[in-house]
């Protein structure tokens, strides 16, 4: 997921960062189709990634330990598709 976010973010910043002069932007040797990022763009991407990590931590918590503590019946209840969900 983080890789997808990074690629999409790089694409958006790369597309929006068209040079105003005739000078071609320098391209990354790792991804020749993408220009190098400015310091500000890198900081913005780092901020986005950190915000997503914080959000995931707040929603899920750390690790999947809670999942391993469920009984078979509780796990079945959690994963069962309800008729009400399909009818919506």
Biopython code that builds the backbone (N, CA, C, O; Angstrom):
import numpy as np
from Bio.PDB.StructureBuilder import StructureBuilder

atoms = [
    (1, "UNK", "N", (0.821, -1.184, 0.000)),
    (1, "UNK", "CA", (0.000, 0.000, 0.000)),
    (1, "UNK", "C", (0.870, 1.255, 0.000)),
    (1, "UNK", "O", (0.579, 2.218, -0.709)),
    (2, "UNK", "N", (1.931, 1.239, 0.793)),
    (2, "UNK", "CA", (2.814, 2.394, 0.849)),
    (2, "UNK", "C", (3.482, 2.622, -0.490)),
    (2, "UNK", "O", (3.649, 3.766, -0.912)),
    (3, "UNK", "N", (3.868, 1.547, -1.169)),
    (3, "UNK", "CA", (4.498, 1.676, -2.477)),
    (3, "UNK", "C", (3.537, 2.291, -3.475)),
    (3, "UNK", "O", (3.925, 3.156, -4.259)),
    (4, "UNK", "N", (2.292, 1.857, -3.454)),
    (4, "UNK", "CA", (1.289, 2.409, -4.358)),
    (4, "UNK", "C", (1.077, 3.885, -4.081)),
    (4, "UNK", "O", (0.997, 4.690, -5.009)),
    (5, "UNK", "N", (0.988, 4.240, -2.825)),
    (5, "UNK", "CA", (0.814, 5.643, -2.445)),
    (5, "UNK", "C", (1.992, 6.467, -2.929)),
    (5, "UNK", "O", (1.806, 7.561, -3.462)),
    (6, "UNK", "N", (3.194, 5.961, -2.752)),
    (6, "UNK", "CA", (4.389, 6.690, -3.161)),
    (6, "UNK", "C", (4.402, 6.883, -4.667)),
    (6, "UNK", "O", (4.695, 7.980, -5.141)),
    (7, "UNK", "N", (4.090, 5.840, -5.432)),
    (7, "UNK", "CA", (4.084, 5.948, -6.887)),
    (7, "UNK", "C", (3.035, 6.951, -7.344)),
    (7, "UNK", "O", (3.305, 7.777, -8.216)),
    (8, "UNK", "N", (1.837, 6.885, -6.760)),
    (8, "UNK", "CA", (0.786, 7.831, -7.134)),
    (8, "UNK", "C", (1.171, 9.258, -6.767)),
    (8, "UNK", "O", (0.933, 10.186, -7.539)),
    (9, "UNK", "N", (1.758, 9.433, -5.604)),
    (9, "UNK", "CA", (2.172, 10.761, -5.174)),
    (9, "UNK", "C", (3.268, 11.301, -6.075)),
    (9, "UNK", "O", (3.242, 12.466, -6.470)),
    (10, "UNK", "N", (4.232, 10.447, -6.399)),
    (10, "UNK", "CA", (5.297, 10.869, -7.304)),
    (10, "UNK", "C", (4.738, 11.251, -8.666)),
    (10, "UNK", "O", (5.193, 12.218, -9.277)),
    (11, "UNK", "N", (3.767, 10.508, -9.139)),
    (11, "UNK", "CA", (3.150, 10.801, -10.428)),
    (11, "UNK", "C", (2.442, 12.146, -10.390)),
    (11, "UNK", "O", (2.576, 12.948, -11.313)),
    (12, "UNK", "N", (1.690, 12.394, -9.326)),
    (12, "UNK", "CA", (0.963, 13.660, -9.201)),
    (12, "UNK", "C", (1.933, 14.830, -9.117)),
    (12, "UNK", "O", (1.774, 15.826, -9.823)),
    (13, "UNK", "N", (2.937, 14.709, -8.253)),
    (13, "UNK", "CA", (3.904, 15.798, -8.125)),
    (13, "UNK", "C", (4.705, 15.971, -9.407)),
    (13, "UNK", "O", (5.016, 17.095, -9.801)),
    (14, "UNK", "N", (5.038, 14.872, -10.053)),
    (14, "UNK", "CA", (5.809, 14.938, -11.290)),
    (14, "UNK", "C", (5.016, 15.602, -12.398)),
    (14, "UNK", "O", (5.562, 16.392, -13.169)),
    (15, "UNK", "N", (3.729, 15.287, -12.484)),
    (15, "UNK", "CA", (2.885, 15.868, -13.531)),
    (15, "UNK", "C", (2.629, 17.346, -13.270)),
    (15, "UNK", "O", (2.544, 18.138, -14.208)),
    (16, "UNK", "N", (2.507, 17.716, -12.007)),
    (16, "UNK", "CA", (2.221, 19.109, -11.662)),
    (16, "UNK", "C", (3.471, 19.979, -11.729)),
    (16, "UNK", "O", (3.370, 21.204, -11.795)),
    (17, "UNK", "N", (4.635, 19.362, -11.712)),
    (17, "UNK", "CA", (5.884, 20.100, -11.655)),
    (17, "UNK", "C", (6.514, 20.214, -13.042)),
    (17, "UNK", "O", (7.637, 19.759, -13.258)),
    (18, "UNK", "N", (5.795, 20.817, -13.971)),
    (18, "UNK", "CA", (6.348, 21.002, -15.295)),
    (18, "UNK", "C", (7.215, 22.249, -15.296)),
    (18, "UNK", "O", (6.790, 23.295, -14.807)),
    (19, "UNK", "N", (8.409, 22.157, -15.832)),
    (19, "UNK", "CA", (9.309, 23.306, -15.798)),
    (19, "UNK", "C", (8.785, 24.441, -16.675)),
    (19, "UNK", "O", (8.178, 24.204, -17.719)),
    (20, "UNK", "N", (9.028, 25.669, -16.240)),
    (20, "UNK", "CA", (8.585, 26.830, -17.010)),
    (20, "UNK", "C", (9.613, 27.202, -18.063)),
    (20, "UNK", "O", (9.288, 27.900, -19.024)),
    (21, "UNK", "N", (10.845, 26.748, -17.897)),
    (21, "UNK", "CA", (11.878, 27.019, -18.892)),
    (21, "UNK", "C", (11.998, 25.822, -19.819)),
    (21, "UNK", "O", (11.333, 24.805, -19.622)),
    (22, "UNK", "N", (12.831, 25.946, -20.810)),
    (22, "UNK", "CA", (13.034, 24.853, -21.752)),
    (22, "UNK", "C", (13.960, 23.784, -21.191)),
    (22, "UNK", "O", (14.187, 22.758, -21.834)),
    (23, "UNK", "N", (14.496, 24.016, -19.997)),
    (23, "UNK", "CA", (15.407, 23.054, -19.374)),
    (23, "UNK", "C", (14.641, 21.805, -18.961)),
    (23, "UNK", "O", (13.605, 21.887, -18.302)),
    (24, "UNK", "N", (15.164, 20.646, -19.358)),
    (24, "UNK", "CA", (14.525, 19.388, -18.982)),
    (24, "UNK", "C", (14.870, 19.060, -17.538)),
    (24, "UNK", "O", (16.005, 19.270, -17.110)),
    (25, "UNK", "N", (13.898, 18.542, -16.778)),
    (25, "UNK", "CA", (14.206, 18.153, -15.401)),
    (25, "UNK", "C", (15.111, 16.925, -15.393)),
    (25, "UNK", "O", (15.059, 16.091, -16.297)),
    (26, "UNK", "N", (15.945, 16.829, -14.352)),
    (26, "UNK", "CA", (16.792, 15.652, -14.201)),
    (26, "UNK", "C", (15.911, 14.493, -13.760)),
    (26, "UNK", "O", (14.996, 14.657, -12.953)),
    (27, "UNK", "N", (16.201, 13.328, -14.302)),
    (27, "UNK", "CA", (15.394, 12.157, -13.987)),
    (27, "UNK", "C", (16.146, 11.208, -13.070)),
    (27, "UNK", "O", (17.374, 11.125, -13.086)),
    (28, "UNK", "N", (15.379, 10.510, -12.285)),
    (28, "UNK", "CA", (15.925, 9.543, -11.346)),
    (28, "UNK", "C", (16.492, 8.346, -12.097)),
    (28, "UNK", "O", (15.866, 7.864, -13.041)),
    (29, "UNK", "N", (17.665, 7.856, -11.700)),
    (29, "UNK", "CA", (18.200, 6.654, -12.342)),
    (29, "UNK", "C", (17.376, 5.408, -11.998)),
    (29, "UNK", "O", (17.437, 4.406, -12.711)),
    (30, "UNK", "N", (16.607, 5.470, -10.906)),
    (30, "UNK", "CA", (15.796, 4.334, -10.480)),
    (30, "UNK", "C", (14.443, 4.303, -11.164)),
    (30, "UNK", "O", (13.858, 3.233, -11.335)),
    (31, "UNK", "N", (13.950, 5.446, -11.550)),
    (31, "UNK", "CA", (12.669, 5.549, -12.250)),
    (31, "UNK", "C", (12.828, 6.633, -13.315)),
    (31, "UNK", "O", (12.413, 7.772, -13.099)),
    (32, "UNK", "N", (13.417, 6.300, -14.451)),
    (32, "UNK", "CA", (13.741, 7.307, -15.471)),
    (32, "UNK", "C", (12.558, 8.120, -15.970)),
    (32, "UNK", "O", (12.743, 9.226, -16.477)),
    (33, "UNK", "N", (11.345, 7.593, -15.837)),
    (33, "UNK", "CA", (10.188, 8.351, -16.308)),
    (33, "UNK", "C", (9.753, 9.429, -15.313)),
    (33, "UNK", "O", (8.907, 10.265, -15.632)),
    (34, "UNK", "N", (10.335, 9.410, -14.099)),
    (34, "UNK", "CA", (9.968, 10.387, -13.071)),
    (34, "UNK", "C", (11.118, 11.337, -12.794)),
    (34, "UNK", "O", (12.265, 10.907, -12.678)),
    (35, "UNK", "N", (10.821, 12.635, -12.687)),
    (35, "UNK", "CA", (11.887, 13.580, -12.347)),
    (35, "UNK", "C", (12.245, 13.481, -10.863)),
    (35, "UNK", "O", (11.467, 12.981, -10.051)),
    (36, "UNK", "N", (13.437, 13.969, -10.532)),
    (36, "UNK", "CA", (13.809, 14.044, -9.129)),
    (36, "UNK", "C", (12.829, 14.946, -8.395)),
    (36, "UNK", "O", (12.286, 15.887, -8.975)),
    (37, "UNK", "N", (12.609, 14.660, -7.131)),
    (37, "UNK", "CA", (11.707, 15.480, -6.323)),
    (37, "UNK", "C", (12.485, 16.596, -5.651)),
    (37, "UNK", "O", (13.670, 16.459, -5.347)),
    (38, "UNK", "N", (11.792, 17.705, -5.427)),
    (38, "UNK", "CA", (12.400, 18.777, -4.654)),
    (38, "UNK", "C", (12.330, 18.411, -3.181)),
    (38, "UNK", "O", (11.619, 17.480, -2.801)),
    (39, "UNK", "N", (13.050, 19.125, -2.367)),
    (39, "UNK", "CA", (13.040, 18.887, -0.917)),
    (39, "UNK", "C", (11.624, 19.045, -0.367)),
    (39, "UNK", "O", (11.197, 18.258, 0.478)),
    (40, "UNK", "N", (10.894, 20.052, -0.840)),
    (40, "UNK", "CA", (9.527, 20.292, -0.375)),
    (40, "UNK", "C", (8.609, 19.129, -0.740)),
    (40, "UNK", "O", (7.762, 18.727, 0.057)),
    (41, "UNK", "N", (8.780, 18.587, -1.957)),
    (41, "UNK", "CA", (7.952, 17.461, -2.379)),
    (41, "UNK", "C", (8.247, 16.225, -1.539)),
    (41, "UNK", "O", (7.333, 15.499, -1.147)),
    (42, "UNK", "N", (9.531, 15.990, -1.267)),
    (42, "UNK", "CA", (9.903, 14.852, -0.424)),
    (42, "UNK", "C", (9.322, 14.993, 0.981)),
    (42, "UNK", "O", (8.836, 14.018, 1.554)),
    (43, "UNK", "N", (9.372, 16.204, 1.535)),
    (43, "UNK", "CA", (8.816, 16.437, 2.868)),
    (43, "UNK", "C", (7.309, 16.224, 2.881)),
    (43, "UNK", "O", (6.771, 15.673, 3.841)),
    (44, "UNK", "N", (6.625, 16.655, 1.829)),
    (44, "UNK", "CA", (5.170, 16.473, 1.738)),
    (44, "UNK", "C", (4.825, 14.988, 1.665)),
    (44, "UNK", "O", (3.880, 14.542, 2.316)),
    (45, "UNK", "N", (5.577, 14.220, 0.883)),
    (45, "UNK", "CA", (5.341, 12.780, 0.791)),
    (45, "UNK", "C", (5.595, 12.117, 2.138)),
    (45, "UNK", "O", (4.820, 11.261, 2.566)),
    (46, "UNK", "N", (6.678, 12.507, 2.809)),
    (46, "UNK", "CA", (6.963, 11.964, 4.138)),
    (46, "UNK", "C", (5.827, 12.267, 5.106)),
    (46, "UNK", "O", (5.458, 11.418, 5.917)),
    (47, "UNK", "N", (5.274, 13.468, 5.024)),
    (47, "UNK", "CA", (4.156, 13.859, 5.889)),
    (47, "UNK", "C", (2.913, 13.008, 5.596)),
    (47, "UNK", "O", (2.229, 12.562, 6.516)),
    (48, "UNK", "N", (2.632, 12.790, 4.319)),
    (48, "UNK", "CA", (1.476, 11.975, 3.937)),
    (48, "UNK", "C", (1.636, 10.554, 4.460)),
    (48, "UNK", "O", (0.697, 9.986, 5.019)),
    (49, "UNK", "N", (2.819, 9.981, 4.281)),
    (49, "UNK", "CA", (3.074, 8.613, 4.742)),
    (49, "UNK", "C", (2.948, 8.529, 6.255)),
    (49, "UNK", "O", (2.349, 7.586, 6.772)),
    (50, "UNK", "N", (3.496, 9.487, 6.963)),
    (50, "UNK", "CA", (3.417, 9.479, 8.425)),
    (50, "UNK", "C", (1.965, 9.620, 8.894)),
    (50, "UNK", "O", (1.559, 8.964, 9.853)),
    (51, "UNK", "N", (1.187, 10.468, 8.226)),
    (51, "UNK", "CA", (-0.234, 10.616, 8.577)),
    (51, "UNK", "C", (-0.989, 9.314, 8.358)),
    (51, "UNK", "O", (-1.838, 8.947, 9.171)),
    (52, "UNK", "N", (-0.692, 8.615, 7.274)),
    (52, "UNK", "CA", (-1.351, 7.336, 7.004)),
    (52, "UNK", "C", (-0.954, 6.292, 8.051)),
    (52, "UNK", "O", (-1.794, 5.506, 8.488)),
    (53, "UNK", "N", (0.307, 6.278, 8.450)),
    (53, "UNK", "CA", (0.742, 5.343, 9.495)),
    (53, "UNK", "C", (0.042, 5.640, 10.817)),
    (53, "UNK", "O", (-0.389, 4.722, 11.515)),
    (54, "UNK", "N", (-0.070, 6.917, 11.159)),
    (54, "UNK", "CA", (-0.745, 7.303, 12.400)),
    (54, "UNK", "C", (-2.212, 6.893, 12.366)),
    (54, "UNK", "O", (-2.752, 6.398, 13.356)),
    (55, "UNK", "N", (-2.852, 7.102, 11.220)),
    (55, "UNK", "CA", (-4.256, 6.745, 11.081)),
    (55, "UNK", "C", (-4.435, 5.225, 11.207)),
    (55, "UNK", "O", (-5.352, 4.758, 11.883)),
    (56, "UNK", "N", (-3.563, 4.470, 10.561)),
    (56, "UNK", "CA", (-3.652, 3.005, 10.648)),
    (56, "UNK", "C", (-3.425, 2.543, 12.079)),
    (56, "UNK", "O", (-4.105, 1.633, 12.552)),
    (57, "UNK", "N", (-2.484, 3.156, 12.765)),
    (57, "UNK", "CA", (-2.196, 2.800, 14.158)),
    (57, "UNK", "C", (-3.410, 3.081, 15.040)),
    (57, "UNK", "O", (-3.745, 2.288, 15.920)),
    (58, "UNK", "N", (-4.065, 4.214, 14.797)),
    (58, "UNK", "CA", (-5.234, 4.575, 15.602)),
    (58, "UNK", "C", (-6.423, 3.657, 15.336)),
    (58, "UNK", "O", (-7.204, 3.363, 16.241)),
    (59, "UNK", "N", (-6.553, 3.208, 14.091)),
    (59, "UNK", "CA", (-7.705, 2.385, 13.726)),
    (59, "UNK", "C", (-7.481, 0.922, 14.077)),
    (59, "UNK", "O", (-8.335, 0.299, 14.708)),
    (60, "UNK", "N", (-6.364, 0.381, 13.683)),
    (60, "UNK", "CA", (-6.104, -1.044, 13.845)),
    (60, "UNK", "C", (-5.273, -1.345, 15.079)),
    (60, "UNK", "O", (-5.464, -2.383, 15.712)),
    (61, "UNK", "N", (-4.375, -0.475, 15.425)),
    (61, "UNK", "CA", (-3.452, -0.757, 16.509)),
    (61, "UNK", "C", (-2.206, -1.398, 15.948)),
    (61, "UNK", "O", (-2.047, -1.499, 14.732)),
    (62, "UNK", "N", (-1.336, -1.824, 16.810)),
    (62, "UNK", "CA", (-0.099, -2.412, 16.316)),
    (62, "UNK", "C", (-0.225, -3.919, 16.252)),
    (62, "UNK", "O", (-0.553, -4.573, 17.243)),
    (63, "UNK", "N", (0.033, -4.448, 15.103)),
    (63, "UNK", "CA", (0.031, -5.883, 14.930)),
    (63, "UNK", "C", (-1.354, -6.487, 14.807)),
    (63, "UNK", "O", (-2.370, -5.791, 14.850)),
    (64, "UNK", "N", (-1.364, -7.779, 14.656)),
    (64, "UNK", "CA", (-2.614, -8.514, 14.503)),
    (64, "UNK", "C", (-2.861, -9.425, 15.695)),
    (64, "UNK", "O", (-3.590, -10.411, 15.586)),
    (65, "UNK", "N", (-2.265, -9.105, 16.815)),
    (65, "UNK", "CA", (-2.380, -9.962, 17.996)),
    (65, "UNK", "C", (-3.838, -10.158, 18.413)),
    (65, "UNK", "O", (-4.216, -11.252, 18.833)),
    (66, "UNK", "N", (-4.649, -9.128, 18.304)),
    (66, "UNK", "CA", (-6.056, -9.227, 18.691)),
    (66, "UNK", "C", (-6.767, -10.291, 17.867)),
    (66, "UNK", "O", (-7.677, -10.961, 18.356)),
    (67, "UNK", "N", (-6.345, -10.445, 16.600)),
    (67, "UNK", "CA", (-6.969, -11.418, 15.718)),
    (67, "UNK", "C", (-6.644, -12.850, 16.148)),
    (67, "UNK", "O", (-7.493, -13.737, 16.060)),
    (68, "UNK", "N", (-5.429, -13.069, 16.606)),
    (68, "UNK", "CA", (-5.025, -14.413, 17.018)),
    (68, "UNK", "C", (-5.683, -14.844, 18.318)),
    (68, "UNK", "O", (-5.711, -16.034, 18.629)),
    (69, "UNK", "N", (-6.207, -13.903, 19.076)),
    (69, "UNK", "CA", (-6.850, -14.231, 20.353)),
    (69, "UNK", "C", (-8.323, -14.598, 20.198)),
    (69, "UNK", "O", (-8.965, -15.012, 21.163)),
    (70, "UNK", "N", (-8.862, -14.447, 18.983)),
    (70, "UNK", "CA", (-10.268, -14.781, 18.765)),
    (70, "UNK", "C", (-10.454, -16.290, 18.721)),
    (70, "UNK", "O", (-9.595, -17.025, 18.234)),
    (71, "UNK", "N", (-11.592, -16.734, 19.240)),
    (71, "UNK", "CA", (-11.934, -18.156, 19.134)),
    (71, "UNK", "C", (-12.403, -18.433, 17.706)),
    (71, "UNK", "O", (-12.618, -17.502, 16.930)),
    (72, "UNK", "N", (-12.557, -19.680, 17.369)),
    (72, "UNK", "CA", (-13.035, -20.048, 16.034)),
    (72, "UNK", "C", (-14.422, -19.459, 15.785)),
    (72, "UNK", "O", (-14.695, -18.955, 14.696)),
    (73, "UNK", "N", (-15.287, -19.519, 16.774)),
    (73, "UNK", "CA", (-16.642, -18.975, 16.633)),
    (73, "UNK", "C", (-16.605, -17.463, 16.433)),
    (73, "UNK", "O", (-17.334, -16.928, 15.597)),
    (74, "UNK", "N", (-15.756, -16.770, 17.198)),
    (74, "UNK", "CA", (-15.643, -15.317, 17.058)),
    (74, "UNK", "C", (-15.072, -14.937, 15.693)),
    (74, "UNK", "O", (-15.515, -13.964, 15.083)),
    (75, "UNK", "N", (-14.092, -15.703, 15.213)),
    (75, "UNK", "CA", (-13.509, -15.443, 13.904)),
    (75, "UNK", "C", (-14.542, -15.668, 12.800)),
    (75, "UNK", "O", (-14.626, -14.887, 11.852)),
    (76, "UNK", "N", (-15.314, -16.722, 12.927)),
    (76, "UNK", "CA", (-16.373, -17.002, 11.957)),
    (76, "UNK", "C", (-17.409, -15.872, 11.951)),
    (76, "UNK", "O", (-17.864, -15.450, 10.888)),
    (77, "UNK", "N", (-17.773, -15.393, 13.121)),
    (77, "UNK", "CA", (-18.735, -14.286, 13.243)),
    (77, "UNK", "C", (-18.183, -13.022, 12.582)),
    (77, "UNK", "O", (-18.918, -12.293, 11.915)),
    (78, "UNK", "N", (-16.903, -12.771, 12.768)),
    (78, "UNK", "CA", (-16.271, -11.579, 12.205)),
    (78, "UNK", "C", (-16.245, -11.618, 10.681)),
    (78, "UNK", "O", (-16.442, -10.594, 10.027)),
    (79, "UNK", "N", (-16.002, -12.801, 10.117)),
    (79, "UNK", "CA", (-15.810, -12.915, 8.679)),
    (79, "UNK", "C", (-17.060, -13.306, 7.902)),
    (79, "UNK", "O", (-17.021, -13.376, 6.673)),
    (80, "UNK", "N", (-18.152, -13.559, 8.583)),
    (80, "UNK", "CA", (-19.384, -13.965, 7.908)),
    (80, "UNK", "C", (-20.033, -12.793, 7.199)),
    (80, "UNK", "O", (-20.217, -11.724, 7.781)),
    (81, "UNK", "N", (-20.378, -13.003, 5.933)),
    (81, "UNK", "CA", (-21.070, -11.976, 5.155)),
    (81, "UNK", "C", (-22.549, -12.023, 5.523)),
    (81, "UNK", "O", (-23.197, -13.063, 5.405)),
    (82, "UNK", "N", (-23.068, -10.892, 5.965)),
    (82, "UNK", "CA", (-24.447, -10.810, 6.391)),
    (82, "UNK", "C", (-25.367, -10.501, 5.214)),
    (82, "UNK", "O", (-24.972, -9.804, 4.279)),
    (83, "UNK", "N", (-26.571, -11.010, 5.259)),
    (83, "UNK", "CA", (-27.568, -10.762, 4.215)),
    (83, "UNK", "C", (-27.839, -9.265, 4.096)),
    (83, "UNK", "O", (-28.003, -8.757, 2.987)),
    (84, "UNK", "N", (-27.886, -8.567, 5.198)),
    (84, "UNK", "CA", (-28.157, -7.117, 5.182)),
    (84, "UNK", "C", (-27.079, -6.356, 4.407)),
    (84, "UNK", "O", (-27.378, -5.364, 3.743)),
    (85, "UNK", "N", (-25.843, -6.810, 4.487)),
    (85, "UNK", "CA", (-24.758, -6.149, 3.788)),
    (85, "UNK", "C", (-24.892, -6.325, 2.277)),
    (85, "UNK", "O", (-24.543, -5.425, 1.514)),
    (86, "UNK", "N", (-25.387, -7.456, 1.853)),
    (86, "UNK", "CA", (-25.542, -7.736, 0.426)),
    (86, "UNK", "C", (-26.723, -6.985, -0.151)),
    (86, "UNK", "O", (-26.688, -6.589, -1.316)),
    (87, "UNK", "N", (-27.773, -6.778, 0.637)),
    (87, "UNK", "CA", (-28.990, -6.136, 0.149)),
    (87, "UNK", "C", (-28.851, -4.626, 0.007)),
    (87, "UNK", "O", (-29.697, -4.002, -0.634)),
    (88, "UNK", "N", (-27.848, -4.034, 0.563)),
    (88, "UNK", "CA", (-27.717, -2.562, 0.510)),
    (88, "UNK", "C", (-27.316, -2.076, -0.811)),
    (88, "UNK", "O", (-27.167, -0.870, -1.006)),
]
sb = StructureBuilder()
sb.init_structure("model")
sb.init_model(0)
sb.init_chain("A")
sb.init_seg("    ")
for serial, (resi, resn, name, xyz) in enumerate(atoms, 1):
    if name == "N":
        sb.init_residue(resn, " ", resi, " ")
    sb.init_atom(name, np.array(xyz, "f"), 0.0, 1.0, " ", f" {name:<3s}", serial, name[0])
structure = sb.get_structure()
